[in-house]
Amino acid sequence: MSMNTAHQGGGILLYSGECILLYADNVNVEFNSNPELPNGTKTGTLYLTTHRMVFINKNHTDKVISFSFPFITLRDVDIEQPVFGANYIKGKVRSQPNGNWNGEAKFKLMFKKGGAIEFGQAMLKTVHMATGNGPVPDVPPPYSPPTGPWYQAPPPAYTPPAAGYYGWVPPTHAFPEPPPGKASDAAQSAYYDPNRPQCAYVPPPSYYEPPPSYQMNGDKKTQ
């Protein structure tokens, strides 16, 4: 995981070849067991992409604005359904070199509007779709800041496949809201800024393209 590397101008910074699958608003994230990460609850939006989860803090003046969770950094992911209280996703995440923090931490994702099960199942499905694309590395690759130029990408670059991804359609019925300011042809595979939805930022290829292989130990698949 990297901290404060996935946002720009109030939007989410994506890599070339990366696509947004789901968007969930009013999500709380908590970290513990690592002194380098902030205490307390952060509230914001959570994106599930073809390569990772990305959390964007609603408080853009906070010292922590974004968290990036590449699938390769996750383990022991579980979907909890307590008898009393809301469902949530929990797990452990490892830091990426150059990711602005070090070590490993436990995390919890709570969905104030509901949808934890659907989001968790979609994440696990995305994990399985990327399995088998190569050997699993021992440690996450280092984060490398993008260096590419800005440009206005044509609308076809943002059109999601009508049949979904590899024949799978994400559960958008559970998360029907698009990212704020997102037009019908808004960015699905580049940098998306809700204040400038017509612009895209595509950095050079990195380990995010194609999707990396990864393992998630202790997965819990709910029915």
Buried (B, 14 or more C-beta within 10 A) or exposed (E): BBBBBBBBBBBBBBBBBBBBBBBBBBBBBBBEEBEEBBEEEBBBBBBBBBBBBBBBBEEEEEEBBBBBBBBBBBBBBBBBEEEEEBBBBBBBBBBBEEBBBEEEBBBBBBBEEBBBBBBBBBBBBBBEBBEEEEEEEEEBBEBBEBEBEEEEBEEEBBEBEEEEBEEBEBBBEBBEEEBEBBEEBBBBBBBBBBEBBEBBBBBEEBBBBEBBBBEBEEBBEBE
